[in-house]
Amino acid sequence: MDPTKLQDLRSRFADREVFKDGEDPVLVEAGRQVQSPDGKRSKPYSGMPTLLGLPAAPDATGLDVALVGVPMDLGVTNRPGARFGPRAVRTIERIGPYHGTFRTVPQALVRAADVGDVPFRSRYSLERSIEDIEAYYTDLAARGVRPLSVGGDHSITYPILKALGRESPVGLVHIDAHCDTMGTFDGCKFHHGGPFRLAVLDGVLDPERTIQIGIRGSSNMFWEFSHASGMTVIYMDDFLRMGVDAVAQQARSVIGDGPFYISIDGDGFEPAYAPGTGTPEAGGLEAREGLSLLRALHGMNVIGADVVEVAPQYDPTTNTSQLAAQLLFEEFALLAANPRR
């Protein structure tokens, strides 16, 4: 190594503290923003775990973004366990707080906190649980608070959309192995295979501003409603042919400038990355592809988001929960980049 260069590096960096280690003003400011009040950085292994390590709050008063757990999986068709998703994602440490692509600390841009879980009247009634979710998110919407949620099975997104699209239907970016536009199944319409059909028929979701990405698997004969209603469906074969950039561009074109919601099902990803989910389907998105897709939505008018179908007991590695937490952080960064509602 050149001795002059070594001496220069020593003079510039040898005695700098970690939170002041650098000359890029963006990075220095980010270091300041992630410091805890005592001038250090919070320990990831101590204290009460919260979603993304954000502060805990008793309710959404004064918040721009509320992180919410929705521990309900009464709508699954196969493997249960997504009710444990919120708790599992809360235990994942060191996701963020700095976003390297956007060069921001999202929690410094908005008032955000983990407000706990949706309170349910009954652990046995799917219909009443759907009502409870809608009531909870209707209250958030009335306060002007944008929700960022962890499920729970995918049936939870239907009542969330009912709350957010009550006055005008919203758009949707949906990553999943399944379109989830199935009709009544075993005498019940409130299952995790049909939330977006119900949302369209209720007039709270605009199908022509909806794009569904990563679709594949043994249930493909059930998705005629997606096509009939005008949704844009990107099957995995199409995704592989088009590539991430082209799919992202199509998503931006479909959604346009209007308000939209993001919903991510764990089974949208290859089971090698996310085996802890209710209905895994081989051949899904790689983790980096999903992250790139989300980052390509930067600057758009996102009004809420979720990550669902995380069933941690099927994944002893915790990889599924790790991916879910990272996806949640990406969604949080998008919400923070668009502070208006």
C-alpha positions as a LaTeX table, in Angstrom:
\begin{tabular}{lrrr}
\hline
Residue & $x$ (\AA) & $y$ (\AA) & $z$ (\AA) \\
\hline
Met1 & 0.00 & 0.00 & 0.00 \\
Asp2 & 1.22 & 3.49 & $-0.78$ \\
Pro3 & 2.60 & 5.00 & 2.46 \\
Thr4 & 1.16 & 8.44 & 1.66 \\
Lys5 & $-2.32$ & 6.97 & 1.17 \\
Leu6 & $-2.01$ & 4.99 & 4.41 \\
Gln7 & $-1.01$ & 8.10 & 6.34 \\
Asp8 & $-3.94$ & 10.01 & 4.85 \\
Leu9 & $-6.40$ & 7.29 & 5.90 \\
Arg10 & $-4.94$ & 7.23 & 9.41 \\
Ser11 & $-5.27$ & 10.98 & 9.78 \\
Arg12 & $-8.84$ & 10.98 & 8.51 \\
Phe13 & $-10.30$ & 7.86 & 10.15 \\
Ala14 & $-8.12$ & 6.46 & 12.96 \\
Asp15 & $-9.85$ & 8.19 & 15.87 \\
Arg16 & $-13.39$ & 8.66 & 14.59 \\
Glu17 & $-16.37$ & 7.31 & 16.49 \\
Val18 & $-18.75$ & 4.96 & 14.72 \\
Phe19 & $-21.57$ & 7.52 & 14.48 \\
Lys20 & $-19.27$ & 10.12 & 12.97 \\
Asp21 & $-17.21$ & 7.78 & 10.81 \\
Gly22 & $-17.29$ & 9.32 & 7.38 \\
Glu23 & $-17.32$ & 12.44 & 5.27 \\
Asp24 & $-20.51$ & 11.84 & 3.32 \\
Pro25 & $-23.03$ & 14.17 & 5.01 \\
Val26 & $-25.94$ & 11.80 & 4.25 \\
Leu27 & $-24.20$ & 8.92 & 6.06 \\
Val28 & $-23.12$ & 11.10 & 8.97 \\
Glu29 & $-26.71$ & 12.31 & 9.41 \\
Ala30 & $-28.02$ & 8.75 & 9.15 \\
Gly31 & $-25.61$ & 7.72 & 11.89 \\
Arg32 & $-26.94$ & 10.49 & 14.08 \\
Gln33 & $-30.52$ & 9.45 & 13.41 \\
Val34 & $-29.98$ & 5.82 & 14.45 \\
Gln35 & $-28.34$ & 6.73 & 17.75 \\
Ser36 & $-30.31$ & 5.95 & 20.88 \\
Pro37 & $-30.82$ & 8.74 & 23.46 \\
Asp38 & $-27.75$ & 7.61 & 25.39 \\
Gly39 & $-25.57$ & 8.23 & 22.34 \\
Lys40 & $-25.19$ & 4.59 & 21.46 \\
Arg41 & $-27.23$ & 2.18 & 19.34 \\
Ser42 & $-29.98$ & 0.04 & 20.82 \\
Lys43 & $-29.05$ & $-3.58$ & 21.51 \\
Pro44 & $-30.93$ & $-5.92$ & 19.14 \\
Tyr45 & $-31.05$ & $-8.70$ & 21.72 \\
Ser46 & $-32.53$ & $-6.79$ & 24.68 \\
Gly47 & $-35.71$ & $-4.98$ & 25.50 \\
Met48 & $-39.23$ & $-5.60$ & 24.24 \\
Pro49 & $-39.26$ & $-6.78$ & 20.59 \\
Thr50 & $-41.31$ & $-4.67$ & 18.18 \\
Leu51 & $-41.88$ & $-4.65$ & 14.43 \\
Leu52 & $-38.74$ & $-3.19$ & 12.78 \\
Gly53 & $-37.47$ & $-2.21$ & 16.23 \\
Leu54 & $-39.72$ & 0.84 & 16.21 \\
Pro55 & $-41.10$ & 2.34 & 19.42 \\
Ala56 & $-44.15$ & 0.69 & 20.95 \\
Ala57 & $-47.29$ & 2.80 & 21.29 \\
Pro58 & $-50.62$ & 2.04 & 22.99 \\
Asp59 & $-52.57$ & 3.35 & 20.00 \\
Ala60 & $-52.15$ & 5.28 & 16.74 \\
Thr61 & $-52.65$ & 8.77 & 18.16 \\
Gly62 & $-50.31$ & 11.24 & 16.47 \\
Leu63 & $-48.80$ & 8.69 & 14.07 \\
Asp64 & $-48.29$ & 8.84 & 10.32 \\
Val65 & $-47.68$ & 5.09 & 10.01 \\
Ala66 & $-48.95$ & 2.38 & 12.37 \\
Leu67 & $-47.32$ & $-1.04$ & 12.35 \\
Val68 & $-49.96$ & $-3.61$ & 13.25 \\
Gly69 & $-49.99$ & $-7.35$ & 13.90 \\
Val70 & $-52.99$ & $-9.31$ & 12.68 \\
Pro71 & $-52.63$ & $-12.77$ & 14.29 \\
Met72 & $-55.56$ & $-14.54$ & 12.61 \\
Asp73 & $-55.39$ & $-17.60$ & 10.34 \\
Leu74 & $-58.94$ & $-18.98$ & 10.39 \\
Gly75 & $-59.15$ & $-18.60$ & 6.58 \\
Val76 & $-56.43$ & $-21.07$ & 5.55 \\
Thr77 & $-57.18$ & $-23.96$ & 3.19 \\
Asn78 & $-54.20$ & $-26.08$ & 4.22 \\
Arg79 & $-51.47$ & $-25.54$ & 6.81 \\
Pro80 & $-52.39$ & $-23.27$ & 9.75 \\
Gly81 & $-49.92$ & $-21.23$ & 11.76 \\
Ala82 & $-49.82$ & $-17.73$ & 10.23 \\
Arg83 & $-51.36$ & $-16.44$ & 13.46 \\
Phe84 & $-47.83$ & $-16.70$ & 14.83 \\
Gly85 & $-46.42$ & $-14.50$ & 12.05 \\
Pro86 & $-46.53$ & $-11.11$ & 13.83 \\
Arg87 & $-44.73$ & $-12.43$ & 16.89 \\
Ala88 & $-42.08$ & $-14.15$ & 14.75 \\
Val89 & $-41.39$ & $-11.01$ & 12.71 \\
Arg90 & $-41.11$ & $-8.94$ & 15.88 \\
Thr91 & $-38.22$ & $-11.13$ & 17.04 \\
Ile92 & $-36.12$ & $-10.40$ & 13.94 \\
Glu93 & $-33.42$ & $-7.88$ & 14.77 \\
Arg94 & $-31.27$ & $-5.49$ & 12.79 \\
Ile95 & $-33.59$ & $-4.86$ & 9.84 \\
Gly96 & $-32.79$ & $-1.29$ & 8.90 \\
Pro97 & $-32.97$ & 1.39 & 10.17 \\
Tyr98 & $-30.88$ & 2.80 & 7.30 \\
His99 & $-32.03$ & 2.11 & 3.73 \\
Gly100 & $-28.93$ & 1.86 & 1.56 \\
Thr101 & $-30.71$ & 2.24 & $-1.78$ \\
Phe102 & $-32.84$ & 5.24 & $-0.83$ \\
Arg103 & $-30.10$ & 6.64 & 1.46 \\
Thr104 & $-32.60$ & 7.47 & 4.17 \\
Val105 & $-33.55$ & 6.45 & 7.70 \\
Pro106 & $-37.30$ & 5.92 & 7.14 \\
Gln107 & $-38.24$ & 6.28 & 10.79 \\
Ala108 & $-36.71$ & 9.78 & 10.77 \\
Leu109 & $-39.10$ & 10.87 & 7.99 \\
Val110 & $-42.42$ & 9.90 & 9.58 \\
Arg111 & $-43.95$ & 9.35 & 12.99 \\
Ala112 & $-44.24$ & 5.56 & 13.22 \\
Ala113 & $-44.69$ & 2.98 & 15.96 \\
Asp114 & $-45.73$ & $-0.61$ & 16.61 \\
Val115 & $-49.25$ & $-0.30$ & 18.03 \\
Gly116 & $-49.63$ & $-4.00$ & 18.84 \\
Asp117 & $-52.19$ & $-6.43$ & 17.47 \\
Val118 & $-55.77$ & $-6.12$ & 16.26 \\
Pro119 & $-58.04$ & $-7.13$ & 19.16 \\
Phe120 & $-60.37$ & $-9.98$ & 18.23 \\
Arg121 & $-63.64$ & $-10.79$ & 19.95 \\
Ser122 & $-63.34$ & $-14.49$ & 19.18 \\
Arg123 & $-60.52$ & $-16.84$ & 18.27 \\
Tyr124 & $-63.05$ & $-19.19$ & 16.65 \\
Ser125 & $-65.18$ & $-17.01$ & 14.33 \\
Leu126 & $-63.72$ & $-16.06$ & 10.95 \\
Glu127 & $-66.67$ & $-13.81$ & 10.09 \\
Arg128 & $-66.42$ & $-11.83$ & 13.34 \\
Ser129 & $-62.66$ & $-11.57$ & 12.94 \\
Ile130 & $-63.12$ & $-10.04$ & 9.49 \\
Glu131 & $-65.50$ & $-7.50$ & 11.03 \\
Asp132 & $-63.00$ & $-6.71$ & 13.81 \\
Ile133 & $-60.20$ & $-6.07$ & 11.30 \\
Glu134 & $-62.38$ & $-3.77$ & 9.20 \\
Ala135 & $-63.43$ & $-1.77$ & 12.26 \\
Tyr136 & $-59.84$ & $-1.42$ & 13.46 \\
Tyr137 & $-58.52$ & $-0.20$ & 10.10 \\
Thr138 & $-61.51$ & 2.05 & 9.52 \\
Asp139 & $-60.50$ & 3.85 & 12.70 \\
Leu140 & $-56.90$ & 4.16 & 11.46 \\
Ala141 & $-58.12$ & 5.55 & 8.13 \\
Ala142 & $-60.35$ & 8.07 & 9.89 \\
Arg143 & $-57.28$ & 9.31 & 11.80 \\
Gly144 & $-55.27$ & 9.64 & 8.59 \\
Val145 & $-52.86$ & 6.91 & 9.73 \\
Arg146 & $-51.44$ & 4.61 & 7.08 \\
Pro147 & $-51.23$ & 0.95 & 8.14 \\
Leu148 & $-48.28$ & $-1.42$ & 7.73 \\
Ser149 & $-49.37$ & $-4.89$ & 8.76 \\
Val150 & $-48.07$ & $-8.39$ & 9.42 \\
Gly151 & $-50.51$ & $-11.30$ & 9.16 \\
Gly152 & $-52.14$ & $-13.61$ & 9.58 \\
Asp153 & $-53.44$ & $-15.38$ & 6.48 \\
His154 & $-54.34$ & $-13.49$ & 3.32 \\
Ser155 & $-58.02$ & $-13.17$ & 4.19 \\
Ile156 & $-57.02$ & $-10.25$ & 6.44 \\
Thr157 & $-56.29$ & $-8.02$ & 3.44 \\
Tyr158 & $-59.95$ & $-7.95$ & 2.37 \\
Pro159 & $-61.24$ & $-6.01$ & 5.41 \\
Ile160 & $-58.16$ & $-3.76$ & 5.31 \\
Leu161 & $-59.00$ & $-2.83$ & 1.71 \\
Lys162 & $-62.64$ & $-2.27$ & 2.73 \\
Ala163 & $-61.42$ & 0.31 & 5.23 \\
Leu164 & $-58.90$ & 2.03 & 2.95 \\
Gly165 & $-61.06$ & 1.96 & $-0.19$ \\
Arg166 & $-64.29$ & 2.98 & 1.49 \\
Glu167 & $-64.48$ & 6.38 & $-0.24$ \\
Ser168 & $-62.73$ & 5.48 & $-3.50$ \\
Pro169 & $-61.31$ & 2.17 & $-4.82$ \\
Val170 & $-57.54$ & 1.80 & $-4.52$ \\
Gly171 & $-54.96$ & 0.11 & $-6.73$ \\
Leu172 & $-52.91$ & $-2.93$ & $-5.73$ \\
Val173 & $-49.44$ & $-4.39$ & $-6.17$ \\
His174 & $-49.78$ & $-8.03$ & $-5.16$ \\
Ile175 & $-46.87$ & $-10.50$ & $-4.89$ \\
Asp176 & $-48.10$ & $-14.07$ & $-4.46$ \\
Ala177 & $-48.08$ & $-17.57$ & $-5.89$ \\
His178 & $-51.87$ & $-17.33$ & $-6.16$ \\
Cys179 & $-54.23$ & $-14.65$ & $-7.46$ \\
Asp180 & $-56.56$ & $-15.11$ & $-4.48$ \\
Thr181 & $-59.65$ & $-14.28$ & $-6.55$ \\
Met182 & $-61.42$ & $-17.60$ & $-5.95$ \\
Gly183 & $-65.14$ & $-17.79$ & $-5.21$ \\
Thr184 & $-66.98$ & $-19.40$ & $-2.31$ \\
Phe185 & $-65.13$ & $-22.46$ & $-1.02$ \\
Asp186 & $-66.68$ & $-25.10$ & 1.24 \\
Gly187 & $-69.57$ & $-22.74$ & 1.90 \\
Cys188 & $-67.40$ & $-19.79$ & 2.97 \\
Lys189 & $-66.36$ & $-16.70$ & 1.00 \\
Phe190 & $-64.00$ & $-15.28$ & 3.64 \\
His191 & $-61.05$ & $-17.61$ & 2.98 \\
His192 & $-57.49$ & $-16.70$ & 2.05 \\
Gly193 & $-58.04$ & $-17.73$ & $-1.57$ \\
Gly194 & $-60.55$ & $-14.98$ & $-2.36$ \\
Pro195 & $-59.89$ & $-11.60$ & $-0.67$ \\
Phe196 & $-59.30$ & $-9.64$ & $-3.88$ \\
Arg197 & $-62.42$ & $-10.95$ & $-5.61$ \\
Leu198 & $-64.46$ & $-9.75$ & $-2.63$ \\
Ala199 & $-62.69$ & $-6.39$ & $-2.60$ \\
Val200 & $-63.43$ & $-5.79$ & $-6.28$ \\
Leu201 & $-67.09$ & $-6.81$ & $-5.92$ \\
Asp202 & $-67.42$ & $-4.48$ & $-2.92$ \\
Gly203 & $-66.11$ & $-1.60$ & $-5.02$ \\
Val204 & $-63.05$ & $-0.94$ & $-2.82$ \\
Leu205 & $-60.36$ & $-2.33$ & $-5.18$ \\
Asp206 & $-59.89$ & $-1.16$ & $-8.77$ \\
Pro207 & $-59.05$ & $-4.27$ & $-10.83$ \\
Glu208 & $-57.71$ & $-2.20$ & $-13.73$ \\
Arg209 & $-55.15$ & $-0.71$ & $-11.35$ \\
Thr210 & $-54.18$ & $-4.10$ & $-9.91$ \\
Ile211 & $-51.10$ & $-6.15$ & $-10.83$ \\
Gln212 & $-50.50$ & $-9.66$ & $-9.50$ \\
Ile213 & $-46.91$ & $-10.93$ & $-9.70$ \\
Gly214 & $-45.37$ & $-14.39$ & $-9.31$ \\
Ile215 & $-48.50$ & $-16.45$ & $-10.01$ \\
Arg216 & $-47.97$ & $-20.20$ & $-10.46$ \\
Gly217 & $-48.90$ & $-23.60$ & $-9.09$ \\
Ser218 & $-51.70$ & $-26.11$ & $-8.89$ \\
Ser219 & $-54.57$ & $-23.63$ & $-8.37$ \\
Asn220 & $-54.22$ & $-21.72$ & $-11.64$ \\
Met221 & $-57.59$ & $-22.95$ & $-12.90$ \\
Phe222 & $-59.31$ & $-20.78$ & $-10.26$ \\
Trp223 & $-58.15$ & $-17.33$ & $-11.36$ \\
Glu224 & $-60.55$ & $-16.49$ & $-14.20$ \\
Phe225 & $-61.99$ & $-13.60$ & $-12.18$ \\
Ser226 & $-58.61$ & $-11.82$ & $-12.25$ \\
His227 & $-58.61$ & $-11.80$ & $-16.04$ \\
Ala228 & $-62.35$ & $-11.11$ & $-16.40$ \\
Ser229 & $-62.15$ & $-8.09$ & $-14.10$ \\
Gly230 & $-59.16$ & $-6.57$ & $-15.90$ \\
Met231 & $-56.35$ & $-7.32$ & $-13.48$ \\
Thr232 & $-52.82$ & $-7.60$ & $-14.88$ \\
Val233 & $-51.54$ & $-11.08$ & $-14.03$ \\
Ile234 & $-47.81$ & $-11.82$ & $-14.28$ \\
Tyr235 & $-47.33$ & $-15.57$ & $-14.14$ \\
Met236 & $-43.85$ & $-16.77$ & $-13.15$ \\
Asp237 & $-43.09$ & $-17.85$ & $-16.73$ \\
Asp238 & $-43.88$ & $-14.28$ & $-17.82$ \\
Phe239 & $-41.78$ & $-12.89$ & $-14.97$ \\
Leu240 & $-38.74$ & $-14.93$ & $-15.98$ \\
Arg241 & $-39.14$ & $-13.93$ & $-19.62$ \\
Met242 & $-39.63$ & $-10.23$ & $-18.87$ \\
Gly243 & $-37.16$ & $-9.71$ & $-16.05$ \\
Val244 & $-37.45$ & $-7.60$ & $-12.89$ \\
Asp245 & $-37.01$ & $-4.21$ & $-14.55$ \\
Ala246 & $-39.73$ & $-4.76$ & $-17.15$ \\
Val247 & $-42.17$ & $-6.12$ & $-14.56$ \\
Ala248 & $-41.46$ & $-3.15$ & $-12.30$ \\
Gln249 & $-42.08$ & $-0.76$ & $-15.17$ \\
Gln250 & $-45.37$ & $-2.48$ & $-15.95$ \\
Ala251 & $-46.38$ & $-2.20$ & $-12.30$ \\
Arg252 & $-45.74$ & 1.54 & $-12.35$ \\
Ser253 & $-47.75$ & 1.84 & $-15.58$ \\
Val254 & $-50.71$ & $-0.16$ & $-14.24$ \\
Ile255 & $-50.84$ & 1.71 & $-10.92$ \\
Gly256 & $-50.26$ & 5.21 & $-12.26$ \\
Asp257 & $-50.34$ & 8.20 & $-9.92$ \\
Gly258 & $-53.32$ & 7.12 & $-7.82$ \\
Pro259 & $-53.31$ & 5.66 & $-4.30$ \\
Phe260 & $-52.49$ & 1.97 & $-4.03$ \\
Tyr261 & $-51.85$ & $-0.80$ & $-1.52$ \\
Ile262 & $-49.06$ & $-3.40$ & $-1.45$ \\
Ser263 & $-49.81$ & $-6.96$ & $-0.34$ \\
Ile264 & $-47.10$ & $-9.63$ & $-0.15$ \\
Asp265 & $-47.78$ & $-13.30$ & 0.50 \\
Gly266 & $-44.83$ & $-15.34$ & 1.74 \\
Asp267 & $-45.59$ & $-18.05$ & $-0.80$ \\
Gly268 & $-44.85$ & $-15.60$ & $-3.60$ \\
Phe269 & $-41.22$ & $-16.51$ & $-2.99$ \\
Glu270 & $-39.31$ & $-19.68$ & $-3.79$ \\
Pro271 & $-39.74$ & $-22.04$ & $-0.80$ \\
Ala272 & $-35.96$ & $-22.27$ & $-0.48$ \\
Tyr273 & $-36.15$ & $-18.67$ & 0.79 \\
Ala274 & $-39.51$ & $-18.86$ & 2.55 \\
Pro275 & $-40.57$ & $-22.40$ & 3.51 \\
Gly276 & $-42.54$ & $-21.15$ & 6.51 \\
Thr277 & $-45.85$ & $-20.49$ & 4.80 \\
Gly278 & $-49.22$ & $-22.19$ & 4.45 \\
Thr279 & $-49.25$ & $-23.10$ & 0.76 \\
Pro280 & $-45.68$ & $-23.13$ & $-0.63$ \\
Glu281 & $-45.26$ & $-23.42$ & $-4.41$ \\
Ala282 & $-41.92$ & $-24.30$ & $-6.00$ \\
Gly283 & $-40.43$ & $-21.92$ & $-8.57$ \\
Gly284 & $-41.18$ & $-18.53$ & $-7.01$ \\
Leu285 & $-39.39$ & $-15.21$ & $-6.81$ \\
Glu286 & $-35.92$ & $-15.00$ & $-5.36$ \\
Ala287 & $-35.58$ & $-12.68$ & $-2.39$ \\
Arg288 & $-33.48$ & $-10.15$ & $-4.29$ \\
Glu289 & $-36.07$ & $-10.01$ & $-7.08$ \\
Gly290 & $-38.83$ & $-9.14$ & $-4.64$ \\
Leu291 & $-36.73$ & $-6.45$ & $-2.99$ \\
Ser292 & $-35.84$ & $-4.94$ & $-6.36$ \\
Leu293 & $-39.50$ & $-4.86$ & $-7.37$ \\
Leu294 & $-40.46$ & $-2.98$ & $-4.23$ \\
Arg295 & $-37.62$ & $-0.49$ & $-4.53$ \\
Ala296 & $-38.74$ & 0.30 & $-8.07$ \\
Leu297 & $-42.02$ & 1.65 & $-6.62$ \\
His298 & $-40.21$ & 4.49 & $-4.85$ \\
Gly299 & $-42.01$ & 7.82 & $-5.08$ \\
Met300 & $-45.44$ & 6.34 & $-5.81$ \\
Asn301 & $-48.61$ & 7.01 & $-3.81$ \\
Val302 & $-48.67$ & 3.99 & $-1.51$ \\
Ile303 & $-51.24$ & 4.28 & 1.29 \\
Gly304 & $-50.69$ & 1.00 & 3.12 \\
Ala305 & $-49.03$ & $-2.39$ & 2.90 \\
Asp306 & $-48.81$ & $-5.84$ & 4.43 \\
Val307 & $-46.79$ & $-9.06$ & 4.61 \\
Val308 & $-48.92$ & $-12.14$ & 5.22 \\
Glu309 & $-48.85$ & $-15.94$ & 5.42 \\
Val310 & $-45.73$ & $-16.20$ & 7.59 \\
Ala311 & $-46.07$ & $-19.49$ & 9.49 \\
Pro312 & $-42.79$ & $-19.74$ & 11.41 \\
Gln313 & $-43.21$ & $-23.25$ & 12.78 \\
Tyr314 & $-42.54$ & $-24.71$ & 9.31 \\
Asp315 & $-39.13$ & $-23.02$ & 9.13 \\
Pro316 & $-36.60$ & $-23.85$ & 11.86 \\
Thr317 & $-34.01$ & $-21.64$ & 10.12 \\
Thr318 & $-36.10$ & $-18.44$ & 10.65 \\
Asn319 & $-35.30$ & $-17.48$ & 7.04 \\
Thr320 & $-38.99$ & $-16.86$ & 6.30 \\
Ser321 & $-39.34$ & $-14.45$ & 9.20 \\
Gln322 & $-36.08$ & $-12.76$ & 8.21 \\
Leu323 & $-37.33$ & $-12.23$ & 4.66 \\
Ala324 & $-40.72$ & $-11.05$ & 5.91 \\
Ala325 & $-39.08$ & $-8.46$ & 8.16 \\
Gln326 & $-36.93$ & $-7.19$ & 5.28 \\
Leu327 & $-39.98$ & $-6.94$ & 3.02 \\
Leu328 & $-41.78$ & $-5.04$ & 5.78 \\
Phe329 & $-38.86$ & $-2.61$ & 6.00 \\
Glu330 & $-38.97$ & $-2.05$ & 2.24 \\
Glu331 & $-42.68$ & $-1.28$ & 2.47 \\
Phe332 & $-42.00$ & 1.05 & 5.39 \\
Ala333 & $-39.36$ & 2.87 & 3.36 \\
Leu334 & $-41.87$ & 3.38 & 0.53 \\
Leu335 & $-44.48$ & 4.75 & 2.93 \\
Ala336 & $-41.92$ & 7.06 & 4.52 \\
Ala337 & $-40.87$ & 8.35 & 1.10 \\
Asn338 & $-44.50$ & 9.31 & 0.43 \\
Pro339 & $-45.60$ & 11.09 & 3.61 \\
Arg340 & $-48.75$ & 12.51 & 2.05 \\
Arg341 & $-51.98$ & 10.48 & 2.00 \\
\hline
\end{tabular}
